[in-house]
Amino acid sequence: MAMTNTLKKSATLAAAGLIVAGALLAGCGESKATPMDDSYAGNSGETEKSQEEQSQSNGSDSSDSSSSDSSQDKSSSTTSDKKDTGNYKDGDYSINGQYGPVGEDSIDVHLTIKDGNVENVEIVGHPFTTISKNHQDAFAKAINGVVDGKPLKGLKVDKVAGASWTSDAFNKALDIARQEASIQE
């Protein structure tokens, strides 16, 4: 009887510890998205820090002060310098979304836009762990049922298939897609 109570207490403490650890880690990583048609294309495994260092070194070589000023004004969560006009051109757009406590996981989001709507989405995952792979796979299978046929303007997903960080990275990718697809006036 005493052994059963001890096991119950141990299990309760372990569960409480996991909940606290999860809550503490939940705010650690911030998602980031990068268009894949720029100088970072194909660098899905790079860390956010190395991308920022490369971006800063590219900006410092420029003699045009307005371009270096605009690069500093960019949001830390998106890296497109285009404005979302709400009027989108048809096409295929590829964006890398990076996430995790230290940016170790990423997804490549390939969107097809037609008449301002999402026609198709393909997700290619680059997981760091088996847990991440499972979340990315489940997300990739479920996302088309959530976004296909929906207007790109204002589109945002909640946790899809239990993958909250993957969903956050996807939302950042949607922000970039809106900027990249926008018809600039």
C-alpha positions as CSV (number, residue, x, y, z in Angstrom):
1,M,0.0,0.0,0.0
2,A,2.8,2.4,0.9
3,M,4.6,1.4,-2.3
4,T,1.5,2.3,-4.4
5,N,1.2,5.7,-2.7
6,T,4.9,6.4,-3.3
7,L,4.5,5.4,-7.0
8,K,1.4,7.7,-7.3
9,K,3.3,10.6,-5.8
10,S,6.3,10.0,-8.0
11,A,4.1,9.9,-11.1
12,T,2.3,13.0,-10.0
13,L,5.5,14.9,-9.5
14,A,6.9,13.7,-12.8
15,A,3.8,14.9,-14.6
16,A,3.9,18.2,-12.9
17,G,7.6,18.6,-13.8
18,L,6.8,17.9,-17.5
19,I,4.1,20.5,-17.5
20,V,6.3,23.1,-16.0
21,A,9.2,22.3,-18.4
22,G,6.8,22.5,-21.3
23,A,5.5,25.8,-20.2
24,L,9.0,27.2,-19.8
25,L,10.1,26.0,-23.2
26,A,7.0,27.1,-25.0
27,G,8.2,30.7,-25.2
28,C,11.8,29.9,-26.1
29,G,11.8,29.7,-29.9
30,E,10.3,32.3,-32.3
31,S,9.4,31.2,-35.7
32,K,11.1,32.8,-38.7
33,A,10.3,32.6,-42.4
34,T,12.6,33.4,-45.4
35,P,11.7,33.4,-49.1
36,M,13.5,30.6,-50.8
37,D,14.2,32.6,-54.0
38,D,16.8,34.7,-52.3
39,S,20.4,34.2,-51.2
40,Y,19.3,31.8,-48.5
41,A,17.6,29.3,-50.9
42,G,18.5,25.8,-50.0
43,N,19.9,26.7,-46.6
44,S,17.2,25.1,-44.6
45,G,19.6,23.8,-42.0
46,E,21.2,27.2,-41.3
47,T,20.6,28.8,-37.9
48,E,18.8,32.1,-37.6
49,K,21.9,33.7,-36.3
50,S,24.0,32.7,-39.3
51,Q,21.4,34.0,-41.7
52,E,21.3,37.3,-39.8
53,E,25.1,37.6,-39.9
54,Q,25.1,36.9,-43.6
55,S,22.4,39.4,-44.2
56,Q,24.2,42.1,-42.2
57,S,27.5,41.5,-44.0
58,N,25.6,41.8,-47.4
59,G,24.0,45.0,-46.3
60,S,27.3,46.6,-45.1
61,D,28.9,46.1,-48.5
62,S,26.2,48.3,-50.1
63,S,27.1,52.0,-50.7
64,D,23.3,52.9,-50.8
65,S,22.5,54.0,-47.3
66,S,18.7,53.7,-47.9
67,S,18.9,50.0,-48.6
68,S,20.9,49.4,-45.4
69,D,18.3,51.5,-43.5
70,S,15.4,49.5,-44.9
71,S,17.1,46.2,-43.9
72,Q,17.3,47.4,-40.3
73,D,13.6,48.4,-40.3
74,K,12.5,44.8,-41.2
75,S,10.5,42.8,-38.7
76,S,12.6,40.2,-36.9
77,S,10.1,37.5,-37.7
78,T,9.9,38.1,-41.5
79,T,12.6,38.8,-44.0
80,S,10.8,40.1,-47.1
81,D,11.1,43.7,-47.9
82,K,7.9,43.8,-50.0
83,K,4.6,45.2,-48.7
84,D,1.4,43.1,-48.4
85,T,-1.0,45.0,-50.7
86,G,-3.8,42.5,-50.4
87,N,-3.8,42.1,-54.2
88,Y,-1.9,38.9,-55.1
89,K,-0.5,37.6,-58.4
90,D,-1.0,33.9,-59.3
91,G,2.0,31.7,-59.0
92,D,4.1,29.3,-57.0
93,Y,5.9,30.6,-53.9
94,S,8.4,28.8,-51.7
95,I,9.3,29.9,-48.2
96,N,11.5,28.3,-45.5
97,G,10.0,28.6,-42.0
98,Q,12.4,28.0,-39.1
99,Y,11.4,27.3,-35.5
100,G,12.2,25.5,-32.3
101,P,13.9,26.6,-29.1
102,V,17.1,27.4,-31.0
103,G,15.8,27.3,-34.6
104,E,16.8,23.7,-35.1
105,D,13.7,22.7,-37.1
106,S,12.4,24.0,-40.3
107,I,9.8,23.5,-43.0
108,D,9.8,24.4,-46.7
109,V,6.4,25.7,-47.6
110,H,5.5,25.6,-51.3
111,L,2.3,27.5,-52.0
112,T,0.3,27.7,-55.3
113,I,-1.8,30.9,-55.4
114,K,-4.6,31.3,-58.0
115,D,-7.2,34.1,-58.1
116,G,-6.0,35.2,-54.6
117,N,-6.7,31.8,-53.1
118,V,-4.5,29.0,-51.9
119,E,-4.8,26.3,-54.5
120,N,-2.3,23.9,-53.1
121,V,0.3,23.6,-50.3
122,E,3.3,21.2,-50.1
123,I,5.3,20.9,-46.9
124,V,8.8,19.5,-46.9
125,G,10.1,19.0,-43.3
126,H,13.6,19.3,-42.0
127,P,13.2,17.9,-38.5
128,F,15.9,17.8,-35.8
129,T,14.3,15.0,-33.7
130,T,11.9,12.1,-34.2
131,I,9.2,14.1,-32.3
132,S,9.6,17.0,-34.7
133,K,9.4,14.6,-37.7
134,N,6.1,13.2,-36.4
135,H,4.7,16.7,-35.9
136,Q,5.8,17.8,-39.3
137,D,4.5,14.7,-41.1
138,A,1.1,15.0,-39.4
139,F,1.0,18.8,-40.2
140,A,1.9,18.1,-43.9
141,K,-0.9,15.5,-44.2
142,A,-3.5,17.8,-42.7
143,I,-2.7,21.3,-43.9
144,N,-4.3,21.0,-47.4
145,G,-7.6,20.2,-45.8
146,V,-7.3,23.4,-43.7
147,V,-6.1,26.0,-46.3
148,D,-6.9,24.8,-49.8
149,G,-9.5,27.1,-51.5
150,K,-9.2,29.8,-48.8
151,P,-8.2,33.4,-49.6
152,L,-4.6,34.1,-48.9
153,K,-5.5,37.5,-47.5
154,G,-5.6,37.3,-43.7
155,L,-5.2,33.5,-43.7
156,K,-3.9,32.1,-40.5
157,V,-4.0,28.6,-39.0
158,D,-4.3,27.5,-35.4
159,K,-2.6,24.4,-34.2
160,V,-2.9,21.9,-37.0
161,A,-2.6,18.2,-36.3
162,G,-1.2,19.0,-32.8
163,A,1.8,20.8,-34.2
164,S,1.8,24.2,-32.7
165,W,5.4,25.3,-33.5
166,T,5.0,24.0,-37.1
167,S,1.8,25.9,-37.4
168,D,3.5,29.1,-36.2
169,A,6.3,28.6,-38.7
170,F,3.6,28.1,-41.4
171,N,1.9,31.3,-40.4
172,K,5.2,33.2,-40.7
173,A,5.6,31.6,-44.2
174,L,2.1,32.8,-45.1
175,D,3.1,36.4,-44.1
176,I,6.1,36.2,-46.4
177,A,4.0,34.6,-49.2
178,R,1.5,37.5,-49.0
179,Q,4.4,40.0,-49.3
180,E,6.1,38.1,-52.1
181,A,2.8,37.6,-54.1
182,S,1.6,41.2,-53.6
183,I,1.3,43.3,-56.7
184,Q,3.3,46.3,-55.8
185,E,1.7,49.6,-56.8
